[in-house]
Structures are given as C-alpha cells and as structure tokens.
Amino acid sequence: MHSTLKNIVEGKTVEVPTYDFVTHSRLAETTVVYPADVVLFEGILVFYSQDIRDMFHLRLFVDTDSDVRLSRRVLRDMKRGRDLEQILTQYTTFVKPAFEEFCLPTKKYADVIIPRGVDNMVAINLIVQHIQDILNGDICKWQRGALNGHGRTYKRPFPEQAESAAVLAAGKRSHLESSSRPH
C-alpha cells in the first residue's frame, strides 16, 4: 500500500489490486488510477501506519454511530449471501473488538473529525469548500501548513520542497469536478 500510494503522490499511473469481499481474496484484475490534482484515499485503517498518514495533507475521520455501522454491515452482508446470525456473530466476536482496538484509536490523528458521517452536510460542505480553495490556489503554502490547527507547518513536504508530493496537493483546476483523465 505504501509503495502504491507513494507512486500516486509522485504523479505516476498505478494499478490498484481489486478485492473480492465475497471470497475474501484479491482478484487478478486491477483498477488503473491516473495522476490527479487531489487524491482521496479512504479506508478503515489508513491512519494506522505513521508512514502512510504522514503522506496526507488533510486527514478526515468520519465518525458514525455504532448502531448505524452495524445496520449498514447487516444490510451489506445479507446482499453478499450471509445469514443474519453469521453476520452478528462475526460483528460481536471480531469486527467490533477490532474496530475498538485498531480503528478508533487512530481518530486522534485526524485533522478533522466529521460526526454523524454522511448526515453532516455542514462538515461535508466545509471539506468540499476547502478542496475547492486548494484547487483554485486560494490557500497558499503557509496557510496549508497552519491548517492543522496548531500553527505549525506540516511534517510532510510540499511538491516544491521535495521529490514526492503529499496526497492532497494544490492543483490547477478551477472547479471541483472530474479531470479529463479517466478515474
């Protein structure tokens, strides 16, 4: 994951493995990811490794109620052919304890915590506006460094200062819309 993300940050086209959630295995097919001005990288353990989290300019933690997480899992896994008892047993035995031990503690590394998940339109609109400001060039380097809320600059280098860029880097597009490159 680190080398793939590093290649993306460096503006290289990469092939990302495809995972089959039904068979719990990696498929032979891959998804091609092309360079972009802004890259959104998501996953439940993306902040776990310091090497990975140090590559980001902006770290978001979407905090969703545990009942909502469970109900979404039940609906998703039933569509994947699992029965309710199996889903609940897996959740209480493995998923919830693993979330509490490995995922929840990484919340402290977030620059922004979005409570209520997708229902929090105020937070989502603020994030969208922030990305638009970066793409428009309305946020200069020193402002980006101070955005972590502590007035300190990022530990991560900006493209002008180092060989590799960080994941959320300023681009040249004037609107938040898909680039002309395939995604």
N, C-alpha and C positions, 0 to 999 in steps of 0.2 A: 504494500500500500504506500509506503514511504517513497519508494523509487517512482511509482506511477504518479503520485501527487507532485513529486519534485519535477518530473518531466512536464506535467501540466503547467506548473508555475513558471517553468522556463520557456513556455510557449511552444512546446512540442506536441504533435499529434500522438495520442496514445490509444491503445486498445485495452479496454477495461473488461475483465472477466465477467461473465453472466452467471448468476447463482440461481439454481432451481430450488425453491423453497419446499416443493412437494417431495423431491427426492433427497433434499439436504446435501446437494453436491454442486460442484462447479461444472458448467456446461462447456462444450468445446467452442461454442460461439462467443464472440466478444462484441462490445459496443465501442465504436470509434468515438473518441472525444477530441474535438478540434480546439485549437487555442481560442481564447475569448478574453475580453477586457475584464470581465467579472466572472469568477467561478464560484458556484455554490456547491459546497461539499457537505453532505449530511450523513448521519448515521448515529447509532446509539453509543458508540464508543470512540467517536472522533477526537474527544479531548483526553482520552486515557493516556496516550503517549505524548510526552513533552516534545519529542522531535516533530510529531505531527502538528500539535496545537501551536507550536512556535512558527509555523508556516502561515498562519492566518492573520489577516489584518483586523478582522472583526469576527468575534466568536459569539454565537447565539445559542442559548439553551431554551428550548421550548418545553415549558413545564406544564404538563397535562395531568389532571386529576387521575388517581389510580383506578377509580371506577370506570372512567372513560377509556383508559388504556385497556382494561380488562374487557370491556364490552366490544371495543374495536377488534381485539385479538380473537374473541369468540366468533364474531361475525366473519372475520377474515379466514380463520382456520376451518370453520364449517364449510366455507366455499371451497377449501382445499381438500375436503373429504374427510375431515377428522370429526369424531363424535364429541359431544359436549363433555362427557366425563373425562375423556382423554385430555381435552384442552384444559379443563380446570385442574386436573392433577398435575399436568406439566407446569401450569402457571404457578400454583402454590408451592410445588416442590423445587422448581428450577428458576423460572422466569422472574418472579417477584423477588426472591432472595438475591439473585444475580443482579437485578436492577439496583437493589438497595446497597449491595456491596461494591459494584463496579461502576454503574452509570451515575447514580445520584451524587456520589462524592465529586464527580467531575464538574458539577454545576458551579463550583467555586471558581473555575477557570473562565467562565463566561464573562464577556464584556456587557452583555445584555441578557436578561432573563425575561422571557415572554410568558407571563402566567396565562392560563386558560387557553393555551395553544391557538388554534385557528380561529377561535371565537374572539380573540383580542385584536380587533381591527385597528385600534389606535396604535398598538405596538407594531403591527404589520405595516401600517401606512408610514410610520416613522422610519422603519427599516428601508422601505421602498424609497422614501424621500432621501435618505442618507446615500443609498446606492446611486440614485439619480444625481445627487450633488457630486459624488466622486466621478461619475461618468462625464458630467458637464465641466469638470475641472473647478468647481466652486469650492472645493476643500483643498487647501494647499498642504504640502508635506508637513509643516509644523503643526497644523491643525489635526491632521491624521494622527500624529504622534501623541497629541494631548487627548485624543478621544477615549483613551482607556480610563478616563475619569480621575486620574491621579496626577495629571500634568507631566507625566514622564513620557519620553518617547518610547516607541515600540522597541523591543529587543530584536525584532525581525528587521532586516534591511529592506529598503525600498529599491526598486529596479535601478535607479540612478546610482546607487551606492554599492551595489553588489552584483555578482553574477546571476543569482537567482532572485526572482521576484516573489512576493508573497501572494497568497491566494486571492485576496480581494484587493486588486490594484487599480489605480486610476487608468481610465481608458480614454478614447477619443470620441466615443459615440455620444450624441447629444440627447438621446432619449433612451429610456429603459425598454428596449424591445429586442427581439431576437436579431442576432447578427446575420450577415449574409452567408456565413459559413454554416454548414449543417451541424446539428447538435445530436 
